[in-house]
């Protein structure tokens, strides 16, 4: 549908450009002249929307998030199409036309999404064709599943109730939705036209699992299993098939995908190159400032721990007096730290001391966005004290990150910083990286906790 609507948007933009701006800027060539561009746009835009997760959770997401993803996807697509036209030497379409096309595409796609959401909600609310489901077992995960399903009115699922393993369990449980025991499965399934069951047994009841599945197979019912250890399974879990044996990956993150890693690396290279080129005068000025205001090298190299727990040498403009090696490895920076030079205090407050890390990004040791890298001494200390601390090393460390733009830099709560870092790792998207870049610029202007 998006591909077809893209072609329609192009057609609408073509006539808007000719009717309202034709006399001013000249009329466009016949529409058939642009057939290859229309086909290209109809392919590129859905692909970019997939990258920006515009097709995921279309019903669950808030409408504001839906709008943001669509606008960002189309804006990025139009830039990409413009670049292709420029490289191909085709100058038949102006920036004005592409701007009109982008605005038209946003409106058309948003109307499509709105209509789809309304139709799906209406159908789900009024449909008599919902799937009737029974939950076998009275474990807490089954009850949680029941509550979540009841909250989502747009789902085509109707939970008939729970079946206990036996009469004793039925009598002992205060769940009012228990409508029988597993011995009555066949009768209840026929009575309520049930075609699927959800097995929600506790860990101590897993000995009954084989018999329960066999009984469901005998009745011709589809079976899904809710694991009792669901608290240990993260939102991003993935089930893999290894030589016919299913393996649950409980720490699957978006950047495990090769495509996502390529996208993030491309973003890193482009942004770091632009930063180095545009800020080259600043590099020279800051370097001279460091050299002229205190004895010692211009750059400060320090061992930090990166992705996969591998150490690397992180670069910074030196902002402190030259220290003893042992002190430099273990001592934390504090407010009014005597080791910080006067010029060093300025470049720390403005984050200019971090600029050499763009070379770390180009080299591949770091990323533009990610958890801030820590010294080996503190990594060894924190991994024993802070739950899930080492998860931050699943990905490359960054110049800035989700924790930093939320005010968690310097001597702040390590637990809160780790929560932010792990949230970023689990929810990464290229849109989130772009958002953090802009938030970092704003946060730098109103710096807190920087010393």
CORTAGI-V567660 format. One record per backbone hydrogen bond with DSSP energy under -0.5 kcal/mol. NH is the residue of the N-H (numbers start at 1). CO is the residue of the C=O. If there is no record, write none. Layout:
nh | co
NH | CO
NH | CO
This chain:
nh | co
5 | 1
6 | 2
7 | 3
8 | 4
9 | 5
10 | 6
11 | 7
12 | 8
13 | 9
14 | 10
15 | 11
16 | 12
17 | 13
18 | 14
19 | 15
20 | 16
21 | 16
21 | 17
22 | 18
25 | 21
26 | 22
33 | 30
34 | 31
35 | 32
38 | 34
39 | 35
40 | 36
41 | 37
42 | 38
43 | 39
43 | 40
44 | 40
45 | 41
47 | 43
48 | 44
49 | 45
50 | 46
51 | 47
52 | 48
53 | 50
54 | 49
56 | 53
58 | 55
61 | 57
66 | 62
67 | 63
68 | 64
69 | 65
70 | 66
71 | 67
72 | 68
73 | 69
74 | 70
75 | 71
76 | 72
77 | 73
78 | 74
79 | 75
80 | 76
81 | 77
82 | 78
83 | 79
84 | 80
85 | 81
86 | 82
87 | 83
88 | 84
89 | 85
89 | 86
90 | 85
91 | 89
98 | 94
99 | 95
100 | 96
101 | 97
102 | 98
103 | 99
104 | 100
105 | 101
106 | 102
107 | 103
108 | 104
109 | 105
110 | 106
111 | 107
112 | 108
113 | 109
114 | 110
115 | 111
116 | 112
117 | 113
118 | 114
119 | 115
120 | 116
121 | 117
122 | 118
123 | 119
124 | 120
125 | 121
126 | 122
127 | 123
131 | 156
132 | 130
133 | 158
134 | 196
135 | 161
136 | 134
136 | 198
137 | 135
137 | 163
139 | 200
142 | 139
143 | 139
144 | 140
145 | 141
146 | 142
147 | 143
148 | 144
149 | 145
150 | 146
151 | 147
152 | 148
152 | 149
153 | 151
155 | 152
158 | 131
160 | 133
160 | 158
161 | 133
162 | 177
163 | 135
164 | 180
170 | 166
171 | 167
172 | 168
173 | 169
176 | 174
178 | 175
179 | 162
179 | 177
180 | 162
182 | 164
184 | 181
185 | 182
188 | 184
189 | 185
190 | 186
191 | 187
192 | 188
193 | 190
194 | 189
195 | 132
196 | 132
197 | 222
198 | 134
199 | 197
199 | 224
200 | 136
200 | 198
205 | 202
206 | 203
208 | 205
209 | 206
212 | 208
213 | 209
214 | 210
215 | 211
216 | 212
217 | 213
218 | 214
219 | 215
220 | 217
221 | 216
222 | 195
224 | 197
226 | 199
227 | 225
230 | 227
232 | 229
233 | 229
233 | 230
234 | 232
234 | 250
237 | 234
238 | 249
240 | 238
240 | 247
242 | 240
242 | 245
243 | 241
245 | 242
246 | 244
247 | 240
249 | 238
249 | 247
250 | 248
252 | 249
254 | 425
256 | 253
257 | 254
261 | 257
262 | 258
263 | 259
264 | 260
265 | 261
266 | 262
267 | 263
268 | 264
269 | 265
270 | 266
271 | 267
272 | 268
273 | 269
274 | 270
275 | 271
276 | 272
277 | 273
278 | 274
279 | 275
280 | 277
282 | 279
283 | 279
284 | 280
285 | 281
286 | 282
287 | 283
288 | 284
289 | 285
290 | 286
291 | 287
292 | 288
293 | 289
294 | 290
300 | 316
301 | 299
302 | 314
304 | 312
305 | 374
306 | 310
308 | 393
309 | 306
310 | 307
312 | 304
314 | 302
314 | 312
316 | 300
317 | 353
318 | 298
321 | 339
328 | 324
329 | 325
330 | 326
331 | 327
337 | 334
340 | 337
341 | 319
345 | 341
346 | 342
347 | 343
348 | 344
349 | 345
350 | 346
351 | 348
352 | 347
353 | 347
354 | 351
355 | 352
357 | 354
358 | 355
359 | 356
360 | 356
361 | 357
362 | 358
363 | 359
364 | 360
365 | 360
366 | 360
367 | 397
370 | 400
374 | 305
378 | 375
379 | 375
380 | 376
381 | 377
382 | 378
383 | 379
384 | 381
385 | 381
385 | 382
386 | 382
387 | 385
389 | 386
391 | 388
392 | 389
393 | 390
394 | 391
395 | 392
398 | 371
399 | 367
399 | 368
400 | 368
405 | 401
406 | 402
406 | 403
407 | 404
408 | 403
409 | 407
412 | 410
417 | 413
418 | 414
419 | 415
420 | 416
421 | 417
422 | 418
423 | 419
424 | 420
425 | 421
426 | 422
427 | 423
428 | 425
433 | 429
434 | 430
435 | 431
436 | 432
437 | 433
438 | 434
439 | 435
440 | 436
441 | 437
442 | 438
443 | 439
444 | 440
445 | 441
446 | 442
447 | 444
451 | 449
